[in-house]
Amino acid sequence: MTDLTTAKNDCVNLQQQDHVLCTKLVSAENDQNSQLQERDSVTANRDATEKRHIMDQASDAEVAAAQQLCNTVEAKLATTNRRVELIKAARIELASKIATATQSLKIARSEFCISRRNAIFNEIQNDQKLKAKLLEALAAFALNGHIPYTTDRAKFFEMFARDFLPEFAESQVLEAAEKFRKVNGLD
């Protein structure tokens, strides 16, 4: 169960990291869109200021201030663009880790279920009452007189397993599987 729990925790942690990165990406892309609009606006304002300067309606200081504002907005946009690229790269890297963790979880789940099944089989094999009853039935089979004397256990189970194993409706098996899933945290 420890391996299964560890695998589940790893998967959950990686998915939470991806959720955090996704939230950061949305925020960064919103910033990027706002800054693109701001850049377009200050660029248009700078161009208008330069035209006014040519017609002696704006000073050199106004042109310099408009250019400085454009440079500041461009630098801020470049930083935001880089942040968006880094977040996307981190999500791509994380997607690979999530896929690996998901596969590890599937393997751990399978190993847990097989281990649990084998433990149940072991309990059944070590049930002395059941063992005694099966041995008595096998002895009766060996001595029944209709089939040549045999103590072949495999032949006995092949012929009679359906006669002594309880039958289960599909709904019962599904209900038991659901209960097993819940009890063992196999989400």
C-alpha positions in Angstrom: 0.0 0.0 0.0 3.0 2.3 0.6 4.0 2.2 -3.0 0.4 2.9 -4.1 0.1 5.7 -1.6 3.4 7.2 -2.7 2.4 6.9 -6.4 -0.9 8.5 -5.7 0.7 11.4 -3.7 3.3 11.9 -6.5 0.5 12.1 -9.1 -1.6 14.5 -7.0 1.4 16.8 -6.2 2.4 17.0 -9.9 -1.2 17.8 -10.9 -1.3 20.5 -8.3 1.9 21.9 -9.6 0.4 21.9 -13.1 -2.7 23.7 -11.8 -0.5 26.4 -10.2 1.4 26.8 -13.4 -1.8 26.9 -15.4 -3.1 29.7 -13.2 0.2 31.6 -13.5 0.1 31.1 -17.3 -3.4 32.6 -17.5 -2.3 35.6 -15.4 0.9 36.1 -17.5 -1.1 35.9 -20.8 -3.6 38.4 -19.4 -0.7 40.7 -18.5 0.8 40.1 -22.0 -2.5 41.1 -23.7 -2.8 44.2 -21.5 0.8 45.2 -22.3 0.3 44.6 -26.0 -2.6 47.0 -25.9 -0.5 49.5 -23.9 2.4 49.2 -26.3 0.1 49.9 -29.3 -1.3 52.9 -27.4 2.0 54.4 -26.4 3.5 53.7 -29.8 0.6 55.5 -31.5 1.1 58.3 -29.0 4.8 58.5 -29.7 4.2 58.6 -33.4 1.7 61.4 -33.0 4.2 63.3 -30.7 6.9 62.9 -33.4 4.6 64.2 -36.1 3.7 67.2 -33.8 7.4 67.7 -33.2 8.1 67.9 -37.0 5.4 70.6 -37.1 7.0 72.4 -34.1 4.0 71.6 -31.9 5.9 69.4 -29.5 9.3 69.8 -27.8 12.3 67.5 -27.8 11.5 66.6 -24.2 8.0 65.5 -25.1 9.4 63.3 -27.9 12.1 61.9 -25.6 9.5 61.2 -22.9 7.2 59.5 -25.4 10.2 57.4 -26.6 11.2 56.6 -23.1 7.6 55.4 -22.3 7.7 53.2 -25.4 11.0 51.7 -24.3 9.7 51.0 -20.8 6.6 49.4 -22.1 8.6 47.3 -24.6 11.0 46.1 -21.9 8.0 45.2 -19.6 6.4 43.3 -22.5 9.6 41.5 -23.3 9.9 40.4 -19.7 6.3 39.2 -19.7 6.8 37.4 -23.0 9.8 35.6 -21.5 7.7 34.7 -18.4 5.0 33.2 -20.6 7.6 31.1 -22.5 9.2 29.9 -19.3 5.8 28.9 -17.8 4.9 27.0 -21.0 8.2 25.2 -21.0 7.7 24.3 -17.4 4.3 22.9 -18.2 5.7 20.8 -21.1 8.4 19.4 -18.8 5.8 18.8 -16.1 3.5 17.0 -18.5 6.2 14.4 -19.1 6.5 13.9 -15.3 2.8 13.6 -14.9 2.6 11.0 -17.6 5.4 9.0 -15.9 3.7 9.4 -12.5 0.4 8.3 -14.0 2.0 5.2 -15.4 3.7 4.5 -12.1 0.3 4.9 -10.4 -1.3 2.4 -12.8 1.6 -0.1 -12.1 1.4 0.4 -8.3 -2.4 0.0 -8.4 -2.0 -3.3 -10.4 0.7 -4.6 -8.1 -1.4 -3.7 -5.0 -4.5 -5.5 -6.4 -2.5 -8.6 -7.4 -0.8 -8.6 -4.0 -4.2 -8.3 -2.2 -5.6 -11.1 -4.4 -2.7 -13.4 -3.6 -3.0 -12.7 0.1 -6.7 -13.7 -0.1 -5.7 -16.9 -2.0 -3.2 -17.6 0.7 -5.8 -17.2 3.4 -8.1 -19.6 1.6 -5.2 -22.1 1.1 -4.4 -22.0 4.8 -8.0 -22.4 5.9 -7.8 -25.8 7.6 -11.6 -26.4 7.6 -11.8 -25.7 3.9 -8.7 -27.7 3.2 -10.1 -30.7 5.1 -13.5 -30.5 3.2 -11.7 -30.3 -0.1 -9.5 -33.2 0.7 -12.5 -35.3 1.7 -14.2 -34.4 -1.6 -11.1 -35.3 -3.5 -10.9 -38.6 -1.7 -14.6 -39.3 -2.5 -13.8 -38.4 -6.2 -10.8 -40.8 -6.1 -12.9 -43.7 -4.7 -16.3 -43.2 -6.4 -15.9 -46.2 -8.7 -17.2 -44.5 -11.9 -14.0 -42.9 -12.9 -10.7 -44.8 -12.8 -9.0 -44.3 -9.5 -7.2 -40.9 -9.5 -5.9 -38.4 -7.1 -5.3 -35.8 -9.8 -6.1 -32.6 -8.0 -6.1 -30.5 -11.3 -8.6 -32.9 -12.9 -10.8 -32.7 -9.8 -10.9 -28.9 -9.9 -11.3 -28.8 -13.6 -14.4 -31.1 -13.4 -16.0 -29.8 -10.2 -14.9 -26.3 -9.3 -18.1 -24.9 -10.6 -20.0 -27.3 -8.4 -18.6 -26.0 -5.1 -17.5 -22.4 -5.8 -20.3 -20.0 -5.2 -21.9 -18.2 -8.2 -21.9 -14.4 -8.2 -24.1 -12.2 -10.3 -22.3 -9.5 -12.3 -24.0 -6.9 -10.1 -22.5 -8.5 -7.0 -19.0 -8.5 -8.5 -19.4 -4.9 -9.5 -20.6 -4.0 -6.0 -17.7 -5.8 -4.4 -15.3 -4.1 -6.8 -16.7 -0.7 -5.9 -16.4 -1.5 -2.2 -12.8 -2.8 -2.7 -12.0 0.4 -4.6 -13.4 2.6 -1.8 -11.9 0.7 1.1 -8.4 0.7 -0.5 -8.6 4.2 -1.9 -8.2 3.2 -5.5 -9.6 6.3 -7.2 
